Amino acid sequence: MAKEKEEKNKKTVIEVKNLEKIYDSGEVKVHALRGITLSVYDGELVAIMGTSGSGKSTLMNILGCLDKLTKGEYILDGRNVSNMSRDELADIRNDLIGFVFQGFNLLAKTPAIENVELPLLYSRARSYNKQEREEMARKALDSVGLNGRYYHQPNQLSGGQQQRVAIARALIKNPSLILADEPTGNLDSRTSVEIMNIFQQMNRKNGITVVLVTHSDEIAEFADRVIVFRDGLIREDRRNTNPNNAEEILKTMPVPEE
């Protein structure tokens, strides 16, 4: 009851009501989501789990305004985005959401600082001059521990460092929401914990809401809340009363030799 009262007093960042997504190829209709109702509150760190085909990736695409729902309603940060045009959705993506992907999605042969600047170049709300872009990109890279790596290209960086660049890119416009799709999927155990430490720090210190998809039970244990999907429905929605602390776990893990 106390938790329900606390949630009512919190701002709702994501609210979906009776959300359905149907892919219609003409001959076959695939019901990827079957009437999802879900709220995510300001300052939560949420892990979404489920097997392939469970609907979790479809949900993330809709939450990220990358795909449109078939039925239902989606309210993002107080704005009903259910029937917005493609241009309006693009503006929402660029202004409110930071994306982090499993494959990093960095431009090859392009320095880290320029990869991080990209969201600023696509901003339609305002324009940024070169000095502003560089200052903001440096600050974002510093925040993920990559000061001194500004001009390294992706092939000069480890997988973990590339993911840090991707996180810096997601943070550069100070989004209220980070959506991360398997952000540790290509990383070793220690690097995965390092990345989760960054997510926990941005969540706990900066108050950024984080929603991530993961197949890993271990990664999910760093989240405040775990939502499990199966067959296009939410099968479990539970809270971690004592989520793992990535910063503390890192102290117990061996540091790889240079």
C-alpha positions as CSV (number, residue, x, y, z in Angstrom):
1,M,0.0,0.0,0.0
2,A,2.9,2.4,0.9
3,K,4.5,1.7,-2.5
4,E,1.2,2.4,-4.4
5,K,0.9,5.7,-2.5
6,E,4.5,6.6,-3.4
7,E,3.9,5.8,-7.1
8,K,0.8,8.0,-7.2
9,N,2.9,10.9,-6.0
10,K,5.5,10.4,-8.7
11,K,5.5,11.8,-12.2
12,T,4.5,9.2,-14.8
13,V,7.1,9.2,-17.7
14,I,5.6,6.4,-19.7
15,E,1.9,5.4,-19.7
16,V,0.5,2.9,-22.1
17,K,-3.1,1.8,-22.0
18,N,-4.5,-1.3,-23.8
19,L,-1.6,-1.2,-26.2
20,E,-1.9,-3.6,-29.2
21,K,0.5,-4.1,-32.1
22,I,-0.5,-6.2,-35.0
23,Y,1.7,-6.9,-38.0
24,D,-0.4,-7.6,-41.0
25,S,1.3,-9.2,-44.0
26,G,-1.9,-9.7,-45.9
27,E,-2.2,-13.4,-45.3
28,V,-1.0,-13.6,-41.7
29,K,-1.6,-11.3,-38.8
30,V,0.9,-11.5,-36.0
31,H,-0.3,-10.1,-32.6
32,A,3.0,-8.9,-31.1
33,L,1.4,-7.1,-28.2
34,R,-2.0,-8.1,-26.9
35,G,-3.4,-5.2,-24.8
36,I,-0.6,-4.0,-22.6
37,T,-1.2,-1.5,-19.8
38,L,1.9,-0.2,-18.1
39,S,3.2,2.8,-16.3
40,V,6.9,3.7,-15.7
41,Y,7.6,6.4,-13.2
42,D,10.1,9.2,-13.0
43,G,13.5,8.0,-11.8
44,E,12.9,4.3,-12.2
45,L,15.4,1.8,-13.6
46,V,13.4,-0.9,-15.3
47,A,14.5,-4.1,-16.9
48,I,12.3,-5.7,-19.5
49,M,12.8,-9.5,-20.1
50,G,11.3,-12.2,-22.2
51,T,12.3,-14.8,-24.8
52,S,12.5,-14.0,-28.5
53,G,9.0,-13.2,-29.9
54,S,7.7,-12.3,-26.5
55,G,6.9,-8.7,-27.5
56,K,9.6,-6.9,-25.5
57,S,11.4,-5.5,-28.5
58,T,8.1,-4.4,-30.2
59,L,7.3,-2.5,-27.0
60,M,10.6,-0.8,-26.9
61,N,10.2,0.3,-30.6
62,I,6.9,1.8,-29.7
63,L,8.2,3.4,-26.5
64,G,11.0,4.9,-28.5
65,C,8.6,6.3,-31.1
66,L,10.3,4.2,-33.8
67,D,7.1,2.3,-34.5
68,K,3.4,3.1,-34.2
69,L,0.8,1.2,-32.2
70,T,-2.2,-0.5,-33.8
71,K,-4.6,0.1,-30.9
72,G,-4.5,1.8,-27.5
73,E,-2.9,4.9,-26.2
74,Y,0.7,5.9,-25.4
75,I,1.4,9.0,-23.3
76,L,5.1,10.0,-23.0
77,D,6.1,12.6,-20.5
78,G,2.6,14.0,-20.5
79,R,2.2,14.0,-24.3
80,N,-0.1,11.7,-26.1
81,V,2.0,10.4,-29.0
82,S,-0.4,7.7,-30.2
83,N,-1.4,9.5,-33.4
84,M,1.5,11.8,-34.0
85,S,3.0,12.2,-37.5
86,R,6.4,10.9,-38.4
87,D,8.0,14.4,-38.1
88,E,6.4,14.9,-34.7
89,L,7.7,11.5,-33.5
90,A,11.1,12.3,-34.8
91,D,11.1,15.5,-32.8
92,I,10.0,13.6,-29.7
93,R,12.8,11.1,-30.1
94,N,15.4,13.7,-30.5
95,D,14.3,15.9,-27.6
96,L,13.1,13.5,-24.9
97,I,14.8,10.1,-25.5
98,G,18.3,8.8,-25.5
99,F,18.9,5.4,-27.2
100,V,21.6,2.8,-26.5
101,F,21.8,-0.3,-28.7
102,Q,23.5,-3.7,-28.4
103,G,25.6,-3.0,-31.6
104,F,26.7,0.5,-30.5
105,N,25.6,2.0,-33.9
106,L,28.7,4.2,-34.1
107,L,29.9,5.7,-37.4
108,A,33.1,4.0,-38.5
109,K,36.2,6.1,-39.1
110,T,34.6,8.9,-37.1
111,P,36.1,10.2,-33.8
112,A,34.2,9.6,-30.6
113,I,33.4,13.3,-30.1
114,E,31.8,13.5,-33.6
115,N,29.7,10.4,-32.9
116,V,28.5,11.9,-29.7
117,E,27.6,15.2,-31.4
118,L,25.2,13.6,-33.9
119,P,21.9,14.2,-32.0
120,L,22.8,17.9,-31.9
121,L,23.1,18.0,-35.7
122,Y,19.6,16.6,-36.1
123,S,18.0,18.9,-33.6
124,R,15.2,20.9,-35.1
125,A,14.3,22.7,-31.9
126,R,17.5,24.7,-32.0
127,S,20.8,24.8,-33.8
128,Y,24.2,24.4,-32.1
129,N,27.4,25.9,-33.3
130,K,30.6,23.9,-33.5
131,Q,32.0,25.2,-30.2
132,E,28.7,24.3,-28.4
133,R,28.7,20.8,-29.9
134,E,32.2,20.1,-29.0
135,E,31.8,21.4,-25.4
136,M,28.7,19.3,-24.9
137,A,30.2,16.2,-26.4
138,R,33.3,16.5,-24.3
139,K,31.2,16.8,-21.2
140,A,29.1,13.8,-22.1
141,L,32.3,11.7,-22.8
142,D,33.8,12.9,-19.5
143,S,30.6,11.7,-17.7
144,V,31.2,8.1,-18.9
145,G,34.9,8.1,-18.1
146,L,36.2,8.7,-21.6
147,N,38.1,12.0,-21.2
148,G,41.2,11.7,-23.3
149,R,39.5,9.5,-25.9
150,Y,37.7,12.2,-27.7
151,Y,39.4,11.6,-31.0
152,H,39.7,7.8,-31.0
153,Q,37.7,6.1,-33.7
154,P,35.5,3.1,-32.9
155,N,38.2,0.6,-34.2
156,Q,40.6,2.1,-31.7
157,L,38.3,1.5,-28.7
158,S,37.3,-1.7,-26.9
159,G,33.7,-2.9,-26.9
160,G,33.1,-1.4,-23.5
161,Q,34.5,1.9,-24.6
162,Q,32.4,1.9,-27.7
163,Q,29.3,1.4,-25.6
164,R,30.4,4.3,-23.4
165,V,30.5,6.5,-26.5
166,A,27.0,5.3,-27.4
167,I,25.8,6.2,-23.8
168,A,27.5,9.6,-24.0
169,R,25.7,10.2,-27.3
170,A,22.4,9.2,-25.6
171,L,23.1,11.7,-22.8
172,I,24.2,14.7,-24.8
173,K,20.8,16.4,-24.8
174,N,20.0,15.6,-21.2
175,P,17.0,13.4,-22.0
176,S,14.4,12.5,-19.4
177,L,14.4,8.9,-20.6
178,I,17.0,6.4,-21.7
179,L,15.9,3.3,-23.7
180,A,18.6,0.6,-23.9
181,D,18.2,-2.5,-26.1
182,E,20.5,-5.3,-24.8
183,P,23.2,-2.8,-23.9
184,T,25.5,-5.5,-22.4
185,G,24.8,-8.2,-25.0
186,N,28.2,-8.0,-26.7
187,L,30.3,-7.4,-23.6
188,D,32.2,-9.6,-21.1
189,S,31.1,-9.9,-17.4
190,R,33.2,-7.1,-15.9
191,T,32.5,-4.6,-18.7
192,S,28.8,-5.4,-18.4
193,V,28.9,-4.5,-14.7
194,E,30.8,-1.3,-15.6
195,I,28.0,-0.3,-18.1
196,M,25.4,-1.1,-15.5
197,N,27.3,1.1,-13.1
198,I,27.0,4.0,-15.5
199,F,23.2,3.4,-15.9
200,Q,22.8,3.2,-12.1
201,Q,24.8,6.4,-11.6
202,M,22.9,8.4,-14.2
203,N,19.7,7.0,-12.7
204,R,20.4,7.6,-9.0
205,K,22.5,10.8,-9.2
206,N,20.9,12.5,-12.2
207,G,17.4,11.1,-11.9
208,I,17.2,9.9,-15.5
209,T,14.6,7.2,-16.1
210,V,16.1,4.1,-17.7
211,V,14.3,1.3,-19.4
212,L,16.4,-1.6,-20.7
213,V,15.8,-4.8,-22.5
214,T,18.0,-7.8,-21.4
215,H,18.1,-11.5,-21.7
216,S,20.3,-11.8,-18.6
217,D,18.9,-12.5,-15.2
218,E,22.1,-11.1,-13.7
219,I,21.7,-7.8,-15.5
220,A,18.1,-7.6,-14.5
221,E,19.1,-7.7,-10.8
222,F,20.6,-4.3,-11.1
223,A,17.2,-2.8,-11.9
224,D,14.7,-1.5,-9.4
225,R,11.9,-3.2,-11.3
226,V,11.7,-6.3,-13.6
227,I,8.9,-6.8,-16.2
228,V,8.7,-10.1,-17.9
229,F,6.9,-10.6,-21.3
230,R,5.6,-13.7,-22.8
231,D,3.3,-14.1,-25.9
232,G,2.7,-10.4,-26.1
233,L,1.5,-10.0,-22.5
234,I,3.1,-9.0,-19.2
235,R,3.4,-12.1,-17.2
236,E,5.3,-10.7,-14.3
237,D,6.0,-7.2,-12.9
238,R,8.1,-7.2,-9.7
239,R,10.2,-4.9,-7.8
240,N,13.8,-5.6,-6.6
241,T,13.7,-4.6,-2.9
242,N,17.5,-4.7,-2.9
243,P,18.9,-4.4,-6.4
244,N,22.6,-5.2,-6.9
245,N,25.0,-2.3,-6.6
246,A,27.3,-2.3,-9.6
247,E,29.8,0.0,-8.0
248,E,30.2,-2.3,-5.1
249,I,30.4,-5.4,-7.2
250,L,33.1,-3.9,-9.4
251,K,35.3,-3.6,-6.3
252,T,35.3,-7.4,-6.0
253,M,36.0,-8.2,-9.6
254,P,39.5,-8.6,-11.0
255,V,40.8,-5.7,-13.1
256,P,42.0,-6.9,-16.5
257,E,45.7,-6.3,-17.3
258,E,46.4,-3.6,-19.8
